[in-house]
Amino acid sequence: MRHYEDYPGSADAGRTARRLVLIGIAVAYLVVLLLLPLITVFAQALAQGVLPYVRAIIDTETLTSMRLTLTVAVISVPLNTLFGTASAWLIAKHDFRGKGLLLTLIDLPLVVSPVIAGMLFVLVFGARGWFGGWLSEHAIKVIFALPGMVLATTFVTIPFVARELIPLMQAQGREDEEAGLSLGAGGWRIFRVVTLPNVRWGMLNGVLLCNARAMGEFGAVSVVSGHIRGATDTLPLHVEILYNQYNSVGAFATASLLAMLALVTLGLKSLLERRHPELRHVRPLATM
């Protein structure tokens, strides 16, 4: 007696059915968790028409929050680009004692709650913190001001550039750099002429992700900012304030700006990966 699997057509039909079911589950999952909330944001933002939406966008406090968000990102993203590139080059191209510890520290912001990170900065730089007295004596304000917001944002975005570049640099190996050394080139020249051109697209990919995370950060910035309206509110904090005031159009209009940023970031990332497939196909990070 032949089994069901003995019929090639039936087996193929069964595999096709299972594949379609799995695809359907995945699509439904993404629609419910991603697509519907995204559509809801824009639908609620435009619920009363285009004119109220535009008014909410050009509101003075919204524009102030936008400028502050951009300022924080403009400072924190270049800092993490420099740190991420340097640490990735150090980890991927050199062997040294403590490499595993450095990797652990880079990953630390991924496992620490942003709220906890903000509280730690308050304990260190707040009025009663470790450096609070010295900062007060020199009239330097960190917490409830721009410096604290930059510190908190920089902390939570540390891994993005580094983790994008480390496996890419490891996949490329050290042969090109060693050839440059054999020709008498110095370390900085090798990095600038050999290493950097090979990873520039991966770096750009990491910068895009870092920037999106910096502009959308809420937890850590919320703790260190003090929620001073019109002074220390970034766009995510401004959305919360408007929503708590039952200003749904203003809240969703501001949220739509962040949603558009996410969509632009996703589009640019997809474009980079399509033009440079090596960004998707790199070796896993070696065990340290």
C-alpha positions in Angstrom: 0.0 0.0 0.0 1.5 3.3 -1.0 1.6 6.3 1.4 0.5 9.8 0.7 4.2 10.9 0.4 4.7 8.3 -2.4 2.8 10.5 -4.8 5.1 13.3 -6.0 2.3 15.6 -6.9 0.7 15.2 -3.5 4.0 15.8 -1.7 4.6 19.0 -3.8 1.1 20.2 -3.1 1.6 19.6 0.6 4.8 21.6 0.7 3.2 24.4 -1.3 0.3 24.5 1.1 2.6 24.6 4.2 4.7 27.4 2.5 1.6 29.4 1.8 0.3 29.0 5.3 3.7 30.2 6.8 3.8 33.1 4.4 0.2 34.0 5.3 1.1 33.9 9.0 4.2 36.1 8.6 2.3 38.7 6.4 -0.6 38.8 8.9 1.8 39.3 11.8 3.6 42.2 10.0 0.3 43.8 9.0 -1.1 43.7 12.5 2.0 44.9 14.3 3.6 47.2 11.7 1.3 48.2 8.8 -1.9 48.9 10.7 -0.3 51.1 13.4 1.6 53.0 10.7 -1.6 53.6 8.7 -3.4 54.6 11.9 -0.8 57.3 12.6 -1.4 59.0 9.3 -5.1 58.5 9.4 -5.5 60.1 12.8 -3.1 62.9 11.9 -5.3 63.8 8.9 -8.6 63.0 10.6 -9.7 66.6 10.7 -8.3 67.6 7.3 -5.0 68.8 5.9 -5.2 72.3 7.4 -5.2 71.2 11.0 -2.4 68.8 10.2 -0.3 71.6 8.8 -1.1 73.9 11.7 0.0 71.2 14.1 3.3 70.7 12.2 4.1 74.4 12.1 3.2 75.0 15.7 5.9 76.9 17.6 6.4 74.2 20.2 6.5 71.5 17.5 9.2 73.4 15.5 11.2 73.9 18.7 11.0 70.2 19.5 12.1 69.5 15.9 15.1 71.8 16.1 16.1 70.2 19.5 15.7 66.7 18.1 17.9 67.6 15.1 20.5 69.3 17.3 20.8 66.2 19.6 21.1 64.0 16.5 23.7 66.2 14.8 25.9 66.0 17.9 25.4 62.4 19.0 25.5 60.6 15.6 28.9 62.0 14.5 30.3 61.1 17.9 29.1 57.5 17.6 30.3 57.4 14.0 33.8 58.2 15.1 33.7 55.9 18.1 32.0 53.1 16.1 34.5 53.2 13.2 37.5 53.4 15.5 36.3 50.5 17.8 35.3 48.4 14.8 38.7 48.9 13.2 40.4 48.0 16.5 38.4 44.9 17.1 38.4 43.5 13.5 42.0 44.3 12.5 43.9 43.9 15.7 44.4 41.3 18.5 44.7 42.7 22.0 43.9 41.8 25.6 40.4 42.9 26.6 38.8 42.7 23.1 35.9 40.7 24.5 35.4 43.3 27.2 35.3 46.1 24.6 32.6 44.1 22.7 30.6 43.7 25.8 30.7 47.4 26.6 29.6 48.2 23.0 26.6 45.9 23.4 25.7 47.2 26.9 23.2 49.8 25.7 21.3 47.0 23.9 20.5 45.2 27.2 20.2 48.2 29.6 16.8 49.9 29.7 17.0 53.4 28.3 15.1 54.6 31.4 17.8 53.0 33.6 20.5 54.7 31.5 18.8 58.1 32.0 18.7 57.5 35.8 22.4 56.6 35.8 23.2 59.9 34.1 21.1 61.7 36.7 23.0 60.0 39.5 26.4 61.0 37.9 25.7 64.5 36.7 22.6 65.6 38.7 22.6 68.2 41.5 23.2 65.4 44.1 25.3 63.2 41.8 29.0 62.4 41.8 29.9 65.5 39.8 26.9 67.6 40.8 28.7 69.9 43.2 31.6 70.6 40.9 29.2 71.3 38.0 27.2 73.7 40.1 30.3 75.5 41.2 31.3 76.1 37.6 27.7 76.9 36.4 27.6 73.9 34.1 24.2 72.4 33.6 24.0 68.9 32.3 20.8 67.4 33.6 17.6 69.1 32.4 19.6 70.6 29.6 21.0 69.9 26.1 24.3 68.2 27.3 22.4 65.6 29.3 20.1 64.8 26.4 23.1 64.4 24.1 24.9 62.1 26.6 21.8 59.9 27.0 21.2 59.7 23.2 24.8 59.0 22.5 24.7 56.2 25.1 21.7 54.4 23.6 23.0 54.7 20.0 26.6 53.5 20.7 26.2 50.0 19.1 24.7 50.9 15.7 27.8 52.0 13.7 30.2 49.6 15.5 28.0 46.5 15.1 27.5 47.3 11.4 31.2 47.7 10.7 32.7 44.9 12.8 31.5 41.9 10.8 32.1 43.8 7.5 35.7 44.5 8.4 36.2 40.9 9.7 34.8 39.6 6.4 37.3 41.6 4.4 40.2 40.3 6.4 43.6 42.0 7.1 45.4 41.2 3.8 45.0 44.7 2.3 46.2 46.4 5.5 49.2 44.1 5.8 50.1 44.8 2.2 50.0 48.5 2.9 52.3 48.0 5.9 54.8 46.0 3.8 54.9 49.0 1.4 55.8 51.3 4.3 52.5 53.1 4.7 51.6 54.4 8.2 48.6 53.4 10.2 46.5 56.5 9.5 47.3 56.4 5.8 46.3 52.7 5.6 43.1 53.4 7.4 42.2 56.4 5.2 43.3 54.9 1.8 42.6 51.1 2.3 40.2 50.4 5.2 37.8 53.3 5.0 36.9 53.0 1.3 36.1 49.4 1.7 33.6 50.0 4.5 32.1 53.4 3.6 28.8 52.0 2.5 28.5 49.9 5.7 29.3 53.0 7.7 26.6 54.9 5.9 24.2 52.1 6.7 25.1 52.3 10.4 24.8 56.1 10.4 21.3 55.8 9.0 20.2 53.4 11.7 22.0 55.4 14.4 20.3 58.7 13.3 16.9 57.1 13.2 17.4 55.7 16.7 18.7 59.0 18.0 15.8 61.0 16.7 13.3 58.5 18.0 14.8 58.0 21.5 12.3 58.5 24.3 13.1 56.7 27.6 16.6 58.0 28.4 16.0 61.5 27.1 12.7 61.7 29.0 14.6 61.1 32.3 17.4 63.6 31.8 15.4 66.3 30.0 13.0 67.3 32.8 10.2 67.7 30.2 10.6 71.5 30.2 8.0 72.4 27.5 9.5 74.5 24.7 13.0 74.0 26.1 13.9 70.3 26.5 11.2 68.5 24.7 12.2 66.5 21.7 9.7 65.2 19.1 8.9 61.9 20.9 8.5 63.8 24.2 6.3 66.4 22.5 4.1 63.6 21.1 3.5 62.3 24.7 2.6 65.8 26.0 0.1 66.4 23.2 -1.4 63.0 23.6 -1.8 63.4 27.4 -3.6 66.7 26.7 -6.0 64.9 24.4 -4.7 66.8 21.4 -4.9 63.8 19.1 -4.4 65.6 15.8 -1.3 67.4 17.1 0.1 64.2 18.7 -0.4 62.1 15.6 0.8 64.8 13.3 4.0 65.0 15.2 4.2 61.2 15.3 3.8 61.2 11.5 7.1 63.1 11.2 8.9 60.4 13.1 7.1 57.7 11.0 8.2 59.4 7.8 11.8 59.5 9.2 11.5 55.8 9.8 10.2 55.1 6.3 12.9 57.2 4.7 15.6 55.4 6.8 14.2 52.0 5.8 14.1 53.0 2.1 17.7 54.3 2.1 18.8 51.2 4.0 17.1 48.9 1.4 18.6 50.9 -1.4 22.1 50.6 0.0 21.7 46.8 0.5 20.4 46.4 -3.0 23.3 48.2 -4.5 25.8 46.7 -2.2 24.8 43.1 -1.4 27.9 42.6 0.7 26.1 44.6 3.5 23.7 41.7 3.8 26.2 38.8 3.4 28.9 39.2 6.0 30.4 36.6 8.3 29.0 36.3 11.8 31.1 38.0 14.4 33.8 35.7 15.5 33.8 34.5 19.1 36.2 36.5 21.2 
